[in-house]
Amino acid sequence: MSVVHVRVVCPPALTPAVLDVLRAEPGSTNVVALPGAALEPAGDLLQAEVAREAADGVLRRLKRLGVTDAGSIVLETVELAVGSDVRRAEEDAPGEGDDAVVWDQLAAAADGGATNSLSYYAFLVLATLIAAVGLLTDSQVLIVGAMVLGPEFGPLAALAIAVVRRRRDLVAGPLRAILLGFPLAILVTAGGVALLDAVGLVPPEFLDGRRPLTSFVAAPDAFSVIVALLAGIAGTLSLTSAKAGPLVGVFISVTTVPAAADIAAGAVTGQYGTSAGAVVQLFVNLTCIVVAAVATLAVQRAFWHRAQRRDPAQVPVS
């Protein structure tokens, strides 16, 4: 079952129209109205379980009623929902839940990357520092550990969503997170590598360029483009299908965080060719991830448009 819980708080004047939307939707069930239940702000509390594939259309119709101006809408993913009415609602809703894109939920999921929070910058810096140690010691284990910490797909996804939805006002946040985050991580990592170099802790193997397990980081080629494109597709699908997991984060970071670390380590230790290669690697990978994410969202948008033709209210619009 793929069901979401929709909770609406609105003024009594809007309640009849909201109930009409919830009850008219074939993919909804368990419609509940609690007049006067909301205390702050005061209003009526309305709830329903909605098949995921119908959720985007329901949200859009509620927003067109002005619910978000006079009240609020909360959408929660339901882990388990059983019962004949729930099964009926999911069967009656057009399309498949795993293919549905709930655009407001998608934007919220990626919004964390566009807020420029201290935790985002901290995780990116820490991931890059760990990746630098992995490069210095030619350790794949540390490289993977750095990938787990990398938070960069958030702003990349947010940027792609802004492009697909043609929302120029949403571009500045993720761009700032990317354009400030990576230079900051590179600068801090450069300082860390310089400190290690000053006390003689940089392995001679790294200085000699002998790192067979991690040299690919600074060697961009056709496969770098392929991996970055696949990473962008995988990351986007993980967001839209609500199936994101740690492995997806690892897959995304394999093309970005280690390259940022190699820029710093190569520059500090005088391996300017390595550093330049890592710059190209990082630029190519960031660009390809965003391009792939935009293309994936556009394809999903077109596919869902066709699947929802019999219910125009479900079709996502900018």
N, C-alpha and C positions, 0 to 999 in steps of 0.2 A: 504494500500500500504506500502511495506517495500523497500524503495529505498535509495541508497546512491549517493552522488555527488562526482565524481572523477575528480580532477584537476591535470594536469601534466604540469610541466615546463621542457623543455628539449632543447638541441641543435637542430638546423634544420636537422642535419644529422640523428637524431633518429625519427623525426616526421613521416615519412612514415610508419615505423615499429609500432610505437605507435598507429597510426590511424588504421592500419591493425588489431591490437589487439582489439581496441574499437569497430570497425565496424563489426568484425567477431563474437563477442560475442552475442548470441541470447538474452541475458538478458540486453543488453544496448540500449540506445536510446539518442536522443538529443545530438549527437556527434557534437562538435564545434571545429574548428581549427582557431586560431588567430595567423598567422605568425608574428613573431617579436613583439608580444604584451608584452612580459616579458622584463623588463628593468634591473632588478638586481636579479639574474644574467640574462644576456641577453639570449634570446631564444624564442621559440614558446610556446604559451599557448594552451593547448588542454583540453577539458572538455567533460564530458558525465554523464548521469544518468544511474546507474547500479542497477539492482535488487540485494538486499542484498545477496541472495543465490549465486549470480555469482561473488560477489565482491572479495572474496578470490582468486579465480582463475585468475581474471583480474590483481590483484595486483602482484601475483606471476609471471605472464607472463611479466608484465612490468618490474619487478625487474630483471628478467632473461635477458632482453634487455640491462640492464645497466643503466636504467633511474635514479635510486637512486645514481649512481656514478657520472653521468654527469648532473643531474638535481634533481627534487624532485616530490613526489606524495603526494597529500593531499586528504584525504577522510573525508567527512562530512555527517552526518545523515540528511536526508531530512524529515522535519516534515510533509509536504504535497506536493504531486505530483499528478496531475490529467491530464487526457488526454488518448486517445485511444492508442497512442504509448507507454505511460508509462505502461498502463495495459497489452499491448501485451508483453512488455519486461519482466514483472514479470511472466506472464503466460508461456512464452517460456523458462525461466530459470528453470533448474531442481531443484527439492526440494522445501522446504518452507522457507520463509525468517526468521521466528521465530526460526527455527531449525538450521539455518546456523551459522557457527562459522567463523568470520573474524579474523584470528589469529593475524595479526598485530594490529588490533583495540583492540583485547582482551589484548594483551601484553601492549599496551599503556594505557588502562584503569586501569590495575593493577600496572603499573610502578610507579604511584605516591606513592605507599606503599614501593617501593624499593629505593627511592631517599634519605632516611634519612634526610628529611627536618626538620627544626626547628618546623614548624607547626605540623608535624606528632607527634613529641615528646611532644609538648605542649598540643595537644588535648588528647593524651593518658594519660598524667599526670593529666590534669584537669578532665578527665572522671574517673580516679581512685580515685582522691580526693573526687569527688561528690559521687562515690559509697561508699567510706569509711563513709561519713556522713550518707548515707542511711543505712549502716549496723549499725552504732552506734545508730541511732534513730529507727531502724527497719521499715524504710520507703520504701515501694515499689515504690512510686512515684519518689523518688530520685534515686533509682536503675535504673528505666527506663530512667530517665534523663541522667544518666551516660552512659547508653547503646547507646543513640542517638549520643553522642559525640565520642564514641569509633571508632578509625580509623584503628584498627588492621587487618581487613580483607584484606586490600590492600597488605601488605607484605605476608600474608598467601596465597592469590591468586597468587601473583607473584612467590612465591616459587613453588606452584603446577604447574604453567605454565612452569617454568624452568625445572621441573622434566619431565613433559610430552613431552616437546620439546627436552629433553636431551641436555640442554644448561647449562653446568657447569659454564660458565662465567656469567650467570644470577642468580646464587644461592647466591652469597656473599651479594648482596645488601639487599634482603628481610631477609636473616638470621641475618644480622647485625641489621636491624630495629627491629626484634623480640627479639634478645638476648640482645640488649642494651636498647630497649624501655621499656620492662616490668620490668627489675631490676631498671631502673631509676624511673619509676612510683611508684614502691613499696617503694624505698628509700625515695622519696619525701613525699609519703603518710605516711610512718612511722614517718617522722619528724613532719608532721601535726598532726597526732594522739597523738604523744608524747607531743606536745605543748598543745593540748586540755586536755590531762590527767594532765599535770602540773598545769593547772589553774582550775581543777576540773570540766571540762565540759563533761567528758565521762559519759554517763548515767549509773547508777548502774545496770539497767536491762541488759545492754550489758556485764558488768563485771560478772554478775551472769549467763550469757548464756541464758537469757530470750529474745529471738527474734524469735518468731514463724514464722514470715513472710519472714525472710531472712536467716534462719539457713541452708537452702538447699545449700547455696553457698559453705560451707565447708564440705559437706557430699556427696562425690562422690559415685555413685552407677551405676548400669546398665543403669538407665535412663539418667545419665550424658553422657554416651557414645552415647546413641540413639539420644539425643538432639544435641550433637556436630556433629554427622554424618549428621543429617538432616540439621543443620545449614550450614555445608560445601557444601552440595548439593544445598541448596537454594541460597546461596551466589554465587556459580559458575554459576548456571542457570541465575541468575540475571545479571551477567556480559556478558555471551555469548548471551543472548537474548536481551541485551540492555534495560532491564526493571528494572534496579536497582532503589531502592527507600529507604526512611528512615526506613521503617518497616524491610527491609532485614538487615540493619545495626543493628537494635535493636535485631533481632533474633541472629545475630552472636555474639554480645557483651554480651548476657545473659550468655554465657558460659566462658567468659574470664575476662573482666574488673572487675566484682564483686569479682571473685576469687583472682585477684591480690590485690584488696583492703583488702580482708579478711586476706591475708598473712601478710600485714603490720599491720592491726589493732590487729590481734591476737597476733603477736609477741611483740608488744609494751605493750599490757595490760596483758601479762603473760599467755594468753590462747594458749599455745603451741600446744595443740591437735587440736584446731581449725585452727591454722596457718598451721600445717602439712597437715590437710585435704584439705585446700585450695591450698596448693602446688600441691598435687596429682590432685585436680580438674583442676587446670590450665594446668598442663602437659598433662593430658588425653585429655582435650578439644582442646588444640592447635594441638596435634598429630592427633586426630580424624578429625578435620576440614581439615587439609592438606591432610590426606588419602582420605577423602570423595571428596575433590576437585580434586585430581589426578584421582580418579576412575571415577568421573563424566566427566571430560575432555576426558579421554580415551574412555569412552562409546560414547560420542558425536563424537569423532574423527572416531571411527569405524562405527558409524551409518552414518555419512556424507560421509565416504569413499564409502559405499555401494550405497548411494543415488546419488553419482556423478560418477558412473562407466562409464556412457556413455560420460563423458567429463573428461579424465584423468588430464587435466591441473587444474581442480578445486580441486583435492584431496590434502589436506594439508600434507606437509612433514616437517620434522624437518629442 
